[in-house]
Amino acid sequence: MELRDVRTFVAVARHLSFHRAGQEVHAAQSTVSARIAALEEELQVRLFDRLGRRVALTEAGERLQQFAIKLLDLEDEARAWVAGASEARGALSIRVPESLCAWRMGGLIRGYREQFPHLQLRFISCTLDGLEKDLRQGVTDLAFLMADSVRAGDLVVEALGVEPLVLVAGPGHRLAHGGPCNVEDLAGETLALSTADCATRKSFEHLLAEAGVRPAASLEFSSAAALRGCLAGGLGVSILPALAVRDDLTAGRLALLPWAGPILETAVLMLHHKDKWLSPPLAAFMDLMRRELMGGAVASPPACLDSLAAKECITGKSTDCCRAGG
């Protein structure tokens, strides 16, 4: 098999589109079709079902996909080993919560780029939806989550530390000027929630549900900046990482609510597929995150977990979902 054809196959399998695969491998759609046909003829199997404009992997295609990814990983390993770190090329696709990337990774990414100047980095806002599939298929190389547990037997999960969370609202909000705020005080309150950092959101919703508290209809924002702006304008309350609102609190744009309920916190997790080849650039990025990502937060030694709650290795407590509680 030609590695060029294998790379093209992996691109089609990833996108389930001959057109988008052609854009990735810089080839015309007719060339992509010819390469796939050559593979199918050589292997004497059909790799894709073409259903009108839709493309789907056959059972043989799914089996080949895992081996094809390993072949390409081995090629990357050989190139990286021969060239050395400073000449390593290619790309890493990393899914990470917006607030984690914005407030903790910025300076670290700058230093990493100095070590791997020719490597392309793609940072994608992370949610749980489709994450396991993307890691398994190689669409995503590495992922970070703010969550207390991830239950997937084929993922390696490392707990990097604990991120403190805070309850915030606009400076004129009624809860910002009263006494201690409890879960019951949020009954009927408008919640401004992030769709990007969905694990943090789920932890808060779980806390309210356990207490039997029903808030008003929530507002959802895909942009953290838009969420903070609406809060500053007096629209609702939200739970956010403390670092993400530090400047807004200092400037008086937001107010820290005097929370007297359970401790608000979430684990920060790093995930990759168990069969993923850790290329030198990827391994170096992971080592950097282990050493420095959670500086200034409650830290714990990294621990590889397999289908276990990551918070268990930090606090000794097991939980089935993102926790906002003591």
C-alpha positions as protocol buffer text, in pm:
chain_id: "A"
residue {
  index: 1
  type: MET
  ca { x: 0 y: 0 z: 0 }
}
residue {
  index: 2
  type: GLU
  ca { x: 120 y: 349 z: -84 }
}
residue {
  index: 3
  type: LEU
  ca { x: 137 y: 574 z: 223 }
}
residue {
  index: 4
  type: ARG
  ca { x: -13 y: 849 z: 9 }
}
residue {
  index: 5
  type: ASP
  ca { x: -320 y: 634 z: -51 }
}
residue {
  index: 6
  type: VAL
  ca { x: -338 y: 537 z: 316 }
}
residue {
  index: 7
  type: ARG
  ca { x: -327 y: 903 z: 420 }
}
residue {
  index: 8
  type: THR
  ca { x: -605 y: 979 z: 174 }
}
residue {
  index: 9
  type: PHE
  ca { x: -814 y: 692 z: 310 }
}
residue {
  index: 10
  type: VAL
  ca { x: -774 y: 819 z: 668 }
}
residue {
  index: 11
  type: ALA
  ca { x: -884 y: 1167 z: 557 }
}
residue {
  index: 12
  type: VAL
  ca { x: -1198 y: 1031 z: 387 }
}
residue {
  index: 13
  type: ALA
  ca { x: -1275 y: 812 z: 690 }
}
residue {
  index: 14
  type: ARG
  ca { x: -1235 y: 1111 z: 921 }
}
residue {
  index: 15
  type: HIS
  ca { x: -1454 y: 1351 z: 724 }
}
residue {
  index: 16
  type: LEU
  ca { x: -1682 y: 1098 z: 551 }
}
residue {
  index: 17
  type: SER
  ca { x: -1650 y: 1329 z: 254 }
}
residue {
  index: 18
  type: PHE
  ca { x: -1433 y: 1295 z: -58 }
}
residue {
  index: 19
  type: HIS
  ca { x: -1445 y: 1672 z: -109 }
}
residue {
  index: 20
  type: ARG
  ca { x: -1325 y: 1766 z: 241 }
}
residue {
  index: 21
  type: ALA
  ca { x: -1067 y: 1487 z: 231 }
}
residue {
  index: 22
  type: GLY
  ca { x: -931 y: 1634 z: -91 }
}
residue {
  index: 23
  type: GLN
  ca { x: -894 y: 1971 z: 77 }
}
residue {
  index: 24
  type: GLU
  ca { x: -699 y: 1810 z: 362 }
}
residue {
  index: 25
  type: VAL
  ca { x: -457 y: 1616 z: 139 }
}
residue {
  index: 26
  type: HIS
  ca { x: -443 y: 1891 z: -127 }
}
residue {
  index: 27
  type: ALA
  ca { x: -579 y: 1673 z: -406 }
}
residue {
  index: 28
  type: ALA
  ca { x: -869 y: 1696 z: -648 }
}
residue {
  index: 29
  type: GLN
  ca { x: -1180 y: 1497 z: -563 }
}
residue {
  index: 30
  type: SER
  ca { x: -1121 y: 1276 z: -867 }
}
residue {
  index: 31
  type: THR
  ca { x: -771 y: 1200 z: -739 }
}
residue {
  index: 32
  type: VAL
  ca { x: -910 y: 1107 z: -398 }
}
residue {
  index: 33
  type: SER
  ca { x: -1160 y: 871 z: -562 }
}
residue {
  index: 34
  type: ALA
  ca { x: -883 y: 712 z: -769 }
}
residue {
  index: 35
  type: ARG
  ca { x: -665 y: 653 z: -462 }
}
residue {
  index: 36
  type: ILE
  ca { x: -950 y: 492 z: -269 }
}
residue {
  index: 37
  type: ALA
  ca { x: -1034 y: 275 z: -570 }
}
residue {
  index: 38
  type: ALA
  ca { x: -669 y: 166 z: -588 }
}
residue {
  index: 39
  type: LEU
  ca { x: -676 y: 65 z: -221 }
}
residue {
  index: 40
  type: GLU
  ca { x: -1001 y: -125 z: -263 }
}
residue {
  index: 41
  type: GLU
  ca { x: -864 y: -310 z: -564 }
}
residue {
  index: 42
  type: GLU
  ca { x: -540 y: -398 z: -384 }
}
residue {
  index: 43
  type: LEU
  ca { x: -719 y: -521 z: -70 }
}
residue {
  index: 44
  type: GLN
  ca { x: -1007 y: -679 z: -262 }
}
residue {
  index: 45
  type: VAL
  ca { x: -1265 y: -523 z: -29 }
}
residue {
  index: 46
  type: ARG
  ca { x: -1503 y: -231 z: -40 }
}
residue {
  index: 47
  type: LEU
  ca { x: -1394 y: 36 z: 209 }
}
residue {
  index: 48
  type: PHE
  ca { x: -1682 y: 283 z: 173 }
}
residue {
  index: 49
  type: ASP
  ca { x: -2051 y: 266 z: 95 }
}
residue {
  index: 50
  type: ARG
  ca { x: -2155 y: 555 z: -126 }
}
residue {
  index: 51
  type: LEU
  ca { x: -2520 y: 638 z: -56 }
}
residue {
  index: 52
  type: GLY
  ca { x: -2601 y: 929 z: -282 }
}
residue {
  index: 53
  type: ARG
  ca { x: -2400 y: 1217 z: -142 }
}
residue {
  index: 54
  type: ARG
  ca { x: -2338 y: 1033 z: 183 }
}
residue {
  index: 55
  type: VAL
  ca { x: -2028 y: 825 z: 252 }
}
residue {
  index: 56
  type: ALA
  ca { x: -2007 y: 557 z: 522 }
}
residue {
  index: 57
  type: LEU
  ca { x: -1730 y: 321 z: 626 }
}
residue {
  index: 58
  type: THR
  ca { x: -1792 y: -47 z: 562 }
}
residue {
  index: 59
  type: GLU
  ca { x: -1695 y: -305 z: 824 }
}
residue {
  index: 60
  type: ALA
  ca { x: -1370 y: -365 z: 635 }
}
residue {
  index: 61
  type: GLY
  ca { x: -1311 y: 9 z: 623 }
}
residue {
  index: 62
  type: GLU
  ca { x: -1352 y: 39 z: 998 }
}
residue {
  index: 63
  type: ARG
  ca { x: -1096 y: -237 z: 1051 }
}
residue {
  index: 64
  type: LEU
  ca { x: -849 y: -75 z: 814 }
}
residue {
  index: 65
  type: GLN
  ca { x: -892 y: 265 z: 975 }
}
residue {
  index: 66
  type: GLN
  ca { x: -726 y: 159 z: 1299 }
}
residue {
  index: 67
  type: PHE
  ca { x: -426 y: 8 z: 1119 }
}
residue {
  index: 68
  type: ALA
  ca { x: -402 y: 302 z: 879 }
}
residue {
  index: 69
  type: ILE
  ca { x: -378 y: 550 z: 1166 }
}
residue {
  index: 70
  type: LYS
  ca { x: -101 y: 341 z: 1322 }
}
residue {
  index: 71
  type: LEU
  ca { x: 87 y: 333 z: 990 }
}
residue {
  index: 72
  type: LEU
  ca { x: 74 y: 710 z: 963 }
}
residue {
  index: 73
  type: ASP
  ca { x: 175 y: 748 z: 1326 }
}
residue {
  index: 74
  type: LEU
  ca { x: 477 y: 527 z: 1255 }
}
residue {
  index: 75
  type: GLU
  ca { x: 567 y: 742 z: 956 }
}
residue {
  index: 76
  type: ASP
  ca { x: 545 y: 1055 z: 1173 }
}
residue {
  index: 77
  type: GLU
  ca { x: 759 y: 886 z: 1437 }
}
residue {
  index: 78
  type: ALA
  ca { x: 1029 y: 804 z: 1182 }
}
residue {
  index: 79
  type: ARG
  ca { x: 1030 y: 1158 z: 1046 }
}
residue {
  index: 80
  type: ALA
  ca { x: 1042 y: 1313 z: 1393 }
}
residue {
  index: 81
  type: TRP
  ca { x: 1319 y: 1078 z: 1507 }
}
residue {
  index: 82
  type: VAL
  ca { x: 1535 y: 1149 z: 1202 }
}
residue {
  index: 83
  type: ALA
  ca { x: 1470 y: 1524 z: 1188 }
}
residue {
  index: 84
  type: GLY
  ca { x: 1491 y: 1602 z: 1560 }
}
residue {
  index: 85
  type: ALA
  ca { x: 1249 y: 1813 z: 1764 }
}
residue {
  index: 86
  type: SER
  ca { x: 1338 y: 2150 z: 1608 }
}
residue {
  index: 87
  type: GLU
  ca { x: 1243 y: 2023 z: 1261 }
}
residue {
  index: 88
  type: ALA
  ca { x: 934 y: 1824 z: 1363 }
}
residue {
  index: 89
  type: ARG
  ca { x: 641 y: 1903 z: 1134 }
}
residue {
  index: 90
  type: GLY
  ca { x: 278 y: 1808 z: 1111 }
}
residue {
  index: 91
  type: ALA
  ca { x: -16 y: 1911 z: 1327 }
}
residue {
  index: 92
  type: LEU
  ca { x: -170 y: 1845 z: 1665 }
}
residue {
  index: 93
  type: SER
  ca { x: -544 y: 1877 z: 1718 }
}
residue {
  index: 94
  type: ILE
  ca { x: -629 y: 1957 z: 2080 }
}
residue {
  index: 95
  type: ARG
  ca { x: -974 y: 1998 z: 2233 }
}
residue {
  index: 96
  type: VAL
  ca { x: -978 y: 2218 z: 2539 }
}
residue {
  index: 97
  type: PRO
  ca { x: -1236 y: 2422 z: 2734 }
}
residue {
  index: 98
  type: GLU
  ca { x: -1227 y: 2787 z: 2634 }
}
residue {
  index: 99
  type: SER
  ca { x: -1154 y: 2921 z: 2981 }
}
residue {
  index: 100
  type: LEU
  ca { x: -874 y: 2668 z: 3038 }
}
residue {
  index: 101
  type: CYS
  ca { x: -706 y: 2762 z: 2712 }
}
residue {
  index: 102
  type: ALA
  ca { x: -748 y: 3135 z: 2762 }
}
residue {
  index: 103
  type: TRP
  ca { x: -635 y: 3160 z: 3123 }
}
residue {
  index: 104
  type: ARG
  ca { x: -386 y: 2879 z: 3173 }
}
residue {
  index: 105
  type: MET
  ca { x: -236 y: 2775 z: 2840 }
}
residue {
  index: 106
  type: GLY
  ca { x: -139 y: 3102 z: 2673 }
}
residue {
  index: 107
  type: GLY
  ca { x: 216 y: 3140 z: 2804 }
}
residue {
  index: 108
  type: LEU
  ca { x: 279 y: 2765 z: 2789 }
}
residue {
  index: 109
  type: ILE
  ca { x: 184 y: 2751 z: 2421 }
}
residue {
  index: 110
  type: ARG
  ca { x: 427 y: 3032 z: 2345 }
}
residue {
  index: 111
  type: GLY
  ca { x: 714 y: 2839 z: 2503 }
}
residue {
  index: 112
  type: TYR
  ca { x: 611 y: 2519 z: 2326 }
}
residue {
  index: 113
  type: ARG
  ca { x: 615 y: 2694 z: 1989 }
}
residue {
  index: 114
  type: GLU
  ca { x: 974 y: 2794 z: 2048 }
}
residue {
  index: 115
  type: GLN
  ca { x: 1060 y: 2425 z: 2090 }
}
residue {
  index: 116
  type: PHE
  ca { x: 854 y: 2309 z: 1788 }
}
residue {
  index: 117
  type: PRO
  ca { x: 841 y: 2610 z: 1553 }
}
residue {
  index: 118
  type: HIS
  ca { x: 720 y: 2415 z: 1246 }
}
residue {
  index: 119
  type: LEU
  ca { x: 439 y: 2226 z: 1416 }
}
residue {
  index: 120
  type: GLN
  ca { x: 81 y: 2338 z: 1354 }
}
residue {
  index: 121
  type: LEU
  ca { x: -145 y: 2350 z: 1660 }
}
residue {
  index: 122
  type: ARG
  ca { x: -525 y: 2340 z: 1632 }
}
residue {
  index: 123
  type: PHE
  ca { x: -720 y: 2426 z: 1948 }
}
residue {
  index: 124
  type: ILE
  ca { x: -1090 y: 2340 z: 1942 }
}
residue {
  index: 125
  type: SER
  ca { x: -1342 y: 2430 z: 2210 }
}
residue {
  index: 126
  type: CYS
  ca { x: -1410 y: 2109 z: 2400 }
}
residue {
  index: 127
  type: THR
  ca { x: -1738 y: 1947 z: 2489 }
}
residue {
  index: 128
  type: LEU
  ca { x: -1812 y: 1587 z: 2583 }
}
residue {
  index: 129
  type: ASP
  ca { x: -2024 y: 1537 z: 2271 }
}
residue {
  index: 130
  type: GLY
  ca { x: -1841 y: 1314 z: 2026 }
}
residue {
  index: 131
  type: LEU
  ca { x: -1513 y: 1337 z: 2217 }
}
residue {
  index: 132
  type: GLU
  ca { x: -1455 y: 964 z: 2263 }
}
residue {
  index: 133
  type: LYS
  ca { x: -1525 y: 899 z: 1895 }
}
residue {
  index: 134
  type: ASP
  ca { x: -1290 y: 1178 z: 1783 }
}
residue {
  index: 135
  type: LEU
  ca { x: -1009 y: 1048 z: 2003 }
}
residue {
  index: 136
  type: ARG
  ca { x: -1062 y: 692 z: 1879 }
}
residue {
  index: 137
  type: GLN
  ca { x: -1063 y: 796 z: 1512 }
}
residue {
  index: 138
  type: GLY
  ca { x: -762 y: 1023 z: 1547 }
}
residue {
  index: 139
  type: VAL
  ca { x: -958 y: 1338 z: 1464 }
}
residue {
  index: 140
  type: THR
  ca { x: -844 y: 1471 z: 1802 }
}
residue {
  index: 141
  type: ASP
  ca { x: -495 y: 1392 z: 1934 }
}
residue {
  index: 142
  type: LEU
  ca { x: -542 y: 1516 z: 2289 }
}
residue {
  index: 143
  type: ALA
  ca { x: -825 y: 1658 z: 2496 }
}
residue {
  index: 144
  type: PHE
  ca { x: -871 y: 1845 z: 2822 }
}
residue {
  index: 145
  type: LEU
  ca { x: -1189 y: 1850 z: 3025 }
}
residue {
  index: 146
  type: MET
  ca { x: -1309 y: 2020 z: 3339 }
}
residue {
  index: 147
  type: ALA
  ca { x: -1504 y: 1728 z: 3481 }
}
residue {
  index: 148
  type: ASP
  ca { x: -1489 y: 1489 z: 3772 }
}
residue {
  index: 149
  type: SER
  ca { x: -1512 y: 1168 z: 3573 }
}
residue {
  index: 150
  type: VAL
  ca { x: -1497 y: 1021 z: 3225 }
}
residue {
  index: 151
  type: ARG
  ca { x: -1620 y: 667 z: 3180 }
}
residue {
  index: 152
  type: ALA
  ca { x: -1467 y: 524 z: 2865 }
}
residue {
  index: 153
  type: GLY
  ca { x: -1260 y: 208 z: 2876 }
}
residue {
  index: 154
  type: ASP
  ca { x: -1041 y: 292 z: 2577 }
}
residue {
  index: 155
  type: LEU
  ca { x: -929 y: 635 z: 2702 }
}
residue {
  index: 156
  type: VAL
  ca { x: -633 y: 714 z: 2923 }
}
residue {
  index: 157
  type: VAL
  ca { x: -733 y: 988 z: 3168 }
}
residue {
  index: 158
  type: GLU
  ca { x: -492 y: 1187 z: 3382 }
}
residue {
  index: 159
  type: ALA
  ca { x: -601 y: 1422 z: 3659 }
}
residue {
  index: 160
  type: LEU
  ca { x: -385 y: 1734 z: 3652 }
}
residue {
  index: 161
  type: GLY
  ca { x: -541 y: 1922 z: 3943 }
}
residue {
  index: 162
  type: VAL
  ca { x: -854 y: 2092 z: 4074 }
}
residue {
  index: 163
  type: GLU
  ca { x: -996 y: 2415 z: 3934 }
}
residue {
  index: 164
  type: PRO
  ca { x: -1183 y: 2633 z: 4188 }
}
residue {
  index: 165
  type: LEU
  ca { x: -1520 y: 2760 z: 4070 }
}
residue {
  index: 166
  type: VAL
  ca { x: -1710 y: 3068 z: 4185 }
}
residue {
  index: 167
  type: LEU
  ca { x: -2066 y: 3195 z: 4166 }
}
residue {
  index: 168
  type: VAL
  ca { x: -2081 y: 3540 z: 4008 }
}
residue {
  index: 169
  type: ALA
  ca { x: -2335 y: 3799 z: 3897 }
}
residue {
  index: 170
  type: GLY
  ca { x: -2350 y: 4166 z: 3805 }
}
residue {
  index: 171
  type: PRO
  ca { x: -2251 y: 4412 z: 4079 }
}
residue {
  index: 172
  type: GLY
  ca { x: -2612 y: 4524 z: 4116 }
}
residue {
  index: 173
  type: HIS
  ca { x: -2758 y: 4176 z: 4158 }
}
residue {
  index: 174
  type: ARG
  ca { x: -2972 y: 4119 z: 4468 }
}
residue {
  index: 175
  type: LEU
  ca { x: -2760 y: 3827 z: 4589 }
}
residue {
  index: 176
  type: ALA
  ca { x: -2440 y: 4032 z: 4575 }
}
residue {
  index: 177
  type: HIS
  ca { x: -2546 y: 4257 z: 4864 }
}
residue {
  index: 178
  type: GLY
  ca { x: -2724 y: 4025 z: 5105 }
}
residue {
  index: 179
  type: GLY
  ca { x: -2602 y: 3764 z: 5348 }
}
residue {
  index: 180
  type: PRO
  ca { x: -2455 y: 3424 z: 5265 }
}
residue {
  index: 181
  type: CYS
  ca { x: -2602 y: 3267 z: 4951 }
}
residue {
  index: 182
  type: ASN
  ca { x: -2726 y: 2906 z: 4958 }
}
residue {
  index: 183
  type: VAL
  ca { x: -2859 y: 2669 z: 4694 }
}
residue {
  index: 184
  type: GLU
  ca { x: -3219 y: 2754 z: 4789 }
}
residue {
  index: 185
  type: ASP
  ca { x: -3156 y: 3122 z: 4709 }
}
residue {
  index: 186
  type: LEU
  ca { x: -3118 y: 3032 z: 4341 }
}
residue {
  index: 187
  type: ALA
  ca { x: -3480 y: 2915 z: 4307 }
}
residue {
  index: 188
  type: GLY
  ca { x: -3641 y: 3108 z: 4020 }
}
residue {
  index: 189
  type: GLU
  ca { x: -3309 y: 3273 z: 3934 }
}
residue {
  index: 190
  type: THR
  ca { x: -3194 y: 3311 z: 3573 }
}
residue {
  index: 191
  type: LEU
  ca { x: -2882 y: 3104 z: 3508 }
}
residue {
  index: 192
  type: ALA
  ca { x: -2635 y: 3222 z: 3243 }
}
residue {
  index: 193
  type: LEU
  ca { x: -2447 y: 2909 z: 3137 }
}
residue {
  index: 194
  type: SER
  ca { x: -2167 y: 2820 z: 2900 }
}
residue {
  index: 195
  type: THR
  ca { x: -2214 y: 2566 z: 2623 }
}
residue {
  index: 196
  type: ALA
  ca { x: -1836 y: 2553 z: 2568 }
}
residue {
  index: 197
  type: ASP
  ca { x: -1741 y: 2449 z: 2923 }
}
residue {
  index: 198
  type: CYS
  ca { x: -2034 y: 2211 z: 2948 }
}
residue {
  index: 199
  type: ALA
  ca { x: -1890 y: 1992 z: 3223 }
}
residue {
  index: 200
  type: THR
  ca { x: -1886 y: 2286 z: 3466 }
}
residue {
  index: 201
  type: ARG
  ca { x: -2243 y: 2361 z: 3369 }
}
residue {
  index: 202
  type: LYS
  ca { x: -2350 y: 2002 z: 3434 }
}
residue {
  index: 203
  type: SER
  ca { x: -2193 y: 2008 z: 3778 }
}
residue {
  index: 204
  type: PHE
  ca { x: -2399 y: 2312 z: 3872 }
}
residue {
  index: 205
  type: GLU
  ca { x: -2721 y: 2172 z: 3731 }
}
residue {
  index: 206
  type: HIS
  ca { x: -2658 y: 1849 z: 3921 }
}
residue {
  index: 207
  type: LEU
  ca { x: -2614 y: 2046 z: 4245 }
}
residue {
  index: 208
  type: LEU
  ca { x: -2945 y: 2228 z: 4194 }
}
residue {
  index: 209
  type: ALA
  ca { x: -3131 y: 1909 z: 4100 }
}
residue {
  index: 210
  type: GLU
  ca { x: -3005 y: 1729 z: 4411 }
}
residue {
  index: 211
  type: ALA
  ca { x: -3139 y: 2012 z: 4625 }
}
residue {
  index: 212
  type: GLY
  ca { x: -3471 y: 2016 z: 4440 }
}
residue {
  index: 213
  type: VAL
  ca { x: -3417 y: 2378 z: 4332 }
}
residue {
  index: 214
  type: ARG
  ca { x: -3579 y: 2495 z: 4008 }
}
residue {
  index: 215
  type: PRO
  ca { x: -3421 y: 2800 z: 3848 }
}
residue {
  index: 216
  type: ALA
  ca { x: -3585 y: 3011 z: 3578 }
}
residue {
  index: 217
  type: ALA
  ca { x: -3523 y: 2931 z: 3212 }
}
residue {
  index: 218
  type: SER
  ca { x: -3150 y: 2943 z: 3152 }
}
residue {
  index: 219
  type: LEU
  ca { x: -2950 y: 3147 z: 2902 }
}
residue {
  index: 220
  type: GLU
  ca { x: -2683 y: 2963 z: 2702 }
}
residue {
  index: 221
  type: PHE
  ca { x: -2372 y: 3122 z: 2556 }
}
residue {
  index: 222
  type: SER
  ca { x: -2107 y: 2972 z: 2330 }
}
residue {
  index: 223
  type: SER
  ca { x: -1883 y: 3273 z: 2396 }
}
residue {
  index: 224
  type: ALA
  ca { x: -1734 y: 3325 z: 2742 }
}
residue {
  index: 225
  type: ALA
  ca { x: -1693 y: 3697 z: 2672 }
}
residue {
  index: 226
  type: ALA
  ca { x: -2060 y: 3734 z: 2581 }
}
residue {
  index: 227
  type: LEU
  ca { x: -2161 y: 3543 z: 2894 }
}
residue {
  index: 228
  type: ARG
  ca { x: -1957 y: 3771 z: 3120 }
}
residue {
  index: 229
  type: GLY
  ca { x: -2090 y: 4078 z: 2941 }
}
residue {
  index: 230
  type: CYS
  ca { x: -2452 y: 3981 z: 3003 }
}
residue {
  index: 231
  type: LEU
  ca { x: -2374 y: 3904 z: 3367 }
}
residue {
  index: 232
  type: ALA
  ca { x: -2217 y: 4248 z: 3405 }
}
residue {
  index: 233
  type: GLY
  ca { x: -2539 y: 4395 z: 3265 }
}
residue {
  index: 234
  type: GLY
  ca { x: -2737 y: 4237 z: 3546 }
}
residue {
  index: 235
  type: LEU
  ca { x: -2871 y: 3935 z: 3364 }
}
residue {
  index: 236
  type: GLY
  ca { x: -2865 y: 3629 z: 3590 }
}
residue {
  index: 237
  type: VAL
  ca { x: -2594 y: 3440 z: 3780 }
}
residue {
  index: 238
  type: SER
  ca { x: -2333 y: 3192 z: 3663 }
}
residue {
  index: 239
  type: ILE
  ca { x: -2072 y: 2946 z: 3784 }
}
residue {
  index: 240
  type: LEU
  ca { x: -1729 y: 2997 z: 3627 }
}
residue {
  index: 241
  type: PRO
  ca { x: -1364 y: 2912 z: 3691 }
}
residue {
  index: 242
  type: ALA
  ca { x: -1220 y: 3161 z: 3940 }
}
residue {
  index: 243
  type: LEU
  ca { x: -931 y: 3250 z: 3708 }
}
residue {
  index: 244
  type: ALA
  ca { x: -1169 y: 3329 z: 3422 }
}
residue {
  index: 245
  type: VAL
  ca { x: -1342 y: 3609 z: 3617 }
}
residue {
  index: 246
  type: ARG
  ca { x: -1049 y: 3737 z: 3821 }
}
residue {
  index: 247
  type: ASP
  ca { x: -1001 y: 4053 z: 3614 }
}
residue {
  index: 248
  type: ASP
  ca { x: -1375 y: 4124 z: 3598 }
}
residue {
  index: 249
  type: LEU
  ca { x: -1402 y: 4095 z: 3977 }
}
residue {
  index: 250
  type: THR
  ca { x: -1102 y: 4323 z: 4030 }
}
residue {
  index: 251
  type: ALA
  ca { x: -1244 y: 4584 z: 3791 }
}
residue {
  index: 252
  type: GLY
  ca { x: -1588 y: 4567 z: 3953 }
}
residue {
  index: 253
  type: ARG
  ca { x: -1761 y: 4447 z: 3637 }
}
residue {
  index: 254
  type: LEU
  ca { x: -1876 y: 4134 z: 3821 }
}
residue {
  index: 255
  type: ALA
  ca { x: -1947 y: 4057 z: 4184 }
}
residue {
  index: 256
  type: LEU
  ca { x: -1851 y: 3743 z: 4375 }
}
residue {
  index: 257
  type: LEU
  ca { x: -2161 y: 3603 z: 4542 }
}
residue {
  index: 258
  type: PRO
  ca { x: -2107 y: 3507 z: 4910 }
}
residue {
  index: 259
  type: TRP
  ca { x: -2161 y: 3136 z: 4849 }
}
residue {
  index: 260
  type: ALA
  ca { x: -2229 y: 2933 z: 5163 }
}
residue {
  index: 261
  type: GLY
  ca { x: -2324 y: 2610 z: 4988 }
}
residue {
  index: 262
  type: PRO
  ca { x: -2107 y: 2309 z: 4903 }
}
residue {
  index: 263
  type: ILE
  ca { x: -1755 y: 2368 z: 4775 }
}
residue {
  index: 264
  type: LEU
  ca { x: -1752 y: 2459 z: 4406 }
}
residue {
  index: 265
  type: GLU
  ca { x: -1468 y: 2292 z: 4217 }
}
residue {
  index: 266
  type: THR
  ca { x: -1394 y: 2061 z: 3927 }
}
residue {
  index: 267
  type: ALA
  ca { x: -1107 y: 1836 z: 3824 }
}
residue {
  index: 268
  type: VAL
  ca { x: -896 y: 1922 z: 3520 }
}
residue {
  index: 269
  type: LEU
  ca { x: -841 y: 1610 z: 3309 }
}
residue {
  index: 270
  type: MET
  ca { x: -610 y: 1529 z: 3018 }
}
residue {
  index: 271
  type: LEU
  ca { x: -724 y: 1249 z: 2785 }
}
residue {
  index: 272
  type: HIS
  ca { x: -593 y: 1050 z: 2491 }
}
residue {
  index: 273
  type: HIS
  ca { x: -682 y: 718 z: 2332 }
}
residue {
  index: 274
  type: LYS
  ca { x: -503 y: 419 z: 2482 }
}
residue {
  index: 275
  type: ASP
  ca { x: -372 y: 309 z: 2140 }
}
residue {
  index: 276
  type: LYS
  ca { x: -262 y: 657 z: 2037 }
}
residue {
  index: 277
  type: TRP
  ca { x: 104 y: 678 z: 1942 }
}
residue {
  index: 278
  type: LEU
  ca { x: 258 y: 960 z: 2145 }
}
residue {
  index: 279
  type: SER
  ca { x: 486 y: 1132 z: 1896 }
}
residue {
  index: 280
  type: PRO
  ca { x: 776 y: 1333 z: 2042 }
}
residue {
  index: 281
  type: PRO
  ca { x: 590 y: 1665 z: 1993 }
}
residue {
  index: 282
  type: LEU
  ca { x: 270 y: 1526 z: 2150 }
}
residue {
  index: 283
  type: ALA
  ca { x: 459 y: 1367 z: 2441 }
}
residue {
  index: 284
  type: ALA
  ca { x: 644 y: 1696 z: 2500 }
}
residue {
  index: 285
  type: PHE
  ca { x: 316 y: 1891 z: 2505 }
}
residue {
  index: 286
  type: MET
  ca { x: 166 y: 1647 z: 2755 }
}
residue {
  index: 287
  type: ASP
  ca { x: 473 y: 1665 z: 2979 }
}
residue {
  index: 288
  type: LEU
  ca { x: 454 y: 2045 z: 2972 }
}
residue {
  index: 289
  type: MET
  ca { x: 87 y: 2039 z: 3074 }
}
residue {
  index: 290
  type: ARG
  ca { x: 161 y: 1796 z: 3359 }
}
residue {
  index: 291
  type: ARG
  ca { x: 435 y: 2019 z: 3496 }
}
residue {
  index: 292
  type: GLU
  ca { x: 291 y: 2365 z: 3454 }
}
residue {
  index: 293
  type: LEU
  ca { x: -74 y: 2386 z: 3347 }
}
residue {
  index: 294
  type: MET
  ca { x: -223 y: 2393 z: 3695 }
}
residue {
  index: 295
  type: GLY
  ca { x: 31 y: 2620 z: 3860 }
}
residue {
  index: 296
  type: GLY
  ca { x: -150 y: 2820 z: 4126 }
}
residue {
  index: 297
  type: ALA
  ca { x: -440 y: 2575 z: 4156 }
}
residue {
  index: 298
  type: VAL
  ca { x: -484 y: 2285 z: 4392 }
}
residue {
  index: 299
  type: ALA
  ca { x: -246 y: 2034 z: 4238 }
}
residue {
  index: 300
  type: SER
  ca { x: -204 y: 1662 z: 4258 }
}
residue {
  index: 301
  type: PRO
  ca { x: 38 y: 1415 z: 4097 }
}
residue {
  index: 302
  type: PRO
  ca { x: -83 y: 1292 z: 3757 }
}
residue {
  index: 303
  type: ALA
  ca { x: -250 y: 955 z: 3774 }
}
residue {
  index: 304
  type: CYS
  ca { x: -353 y: 745 z: 3477 }
}
residue {
  index: 305
  type: LEU
  ca { x: -709 y: 630 z: 3516 }
}
residue {
  index: 306
  type: ASP
  ca { x: -903 y: 382 z: 3311 }
}
residue {
  index: 307
  type: SER
  ca { x: -1282 y: 416 z: 3335 }
}
residue {
  index: 308
  type: LEU
  ca { x: -1250 y: 565 z: 3684 }
}
residue {
  index: 309
  type: ALA
  ca { x: -1351 y: 899 z: 3832 }
}
residue {
  index: 310
  type: ALA
  ca { x: -1047 y: 1123 z: 3820 }
}
residue {
  index: 311
  type: LYS
  ca { x: -1149 y: 1309 z: 4135 }
}
residue {
  index: 312
  type: GLU
  ca { x: -1111 y: 982 z: 4325 }
}
residue {
  index: 313
  type: CYS
  ca { x: -734 y: 1004 z: 4284 }
}
residue {
  index: 314
  type: ILE
  ca { x: -733 y: 1364 z: 4408 }
}
residue {
  index: 315
  type: THR
  ca { x: -973 y: 1360 z: 4700 }
}
residue {
  index: 316
  type: GLY
  ca { x: -1037 y: 993 z: 4765 }
}
residue {
  index: 317
  type: LYS
  ca { x: -1403 y: 1044 z: 4676 }
}
residue {
  index: 318
  type: SER
  ca { x: -1572 y: 878 z: 4383 }
}
residue {
  index: 319
  type: THR
  ca { x: -1846 y: 1045 z: 4183 }
}
residue {
  index: 320
  type: ASP
  ca { x: -2039 y: 975 z: 3866 }
}
residue {
  index: 321
  type: CYS
  ca { x: -2059 y: 1328 z: 3737 }
}
residue {
  index: 322
  type: CYS
  ca { x: -1894 y: 1666 z: 3754 }
}
residue {
  index: 323
  type: ARG
  ca { x: -1917 y: 1770 z: 4118 }
}
residue {
  index: 324
  type: ALA
  ca { x: -2009 y: 2094 z: 4281 }
}
residue {
  index: 325
  type: GLY
  ca { x: -2009 y: 1989 z: 4639 }
}
residue {
  index: 326
  type: GLY
  ca { x: -1805 y: 1891 z: 4941 }
}
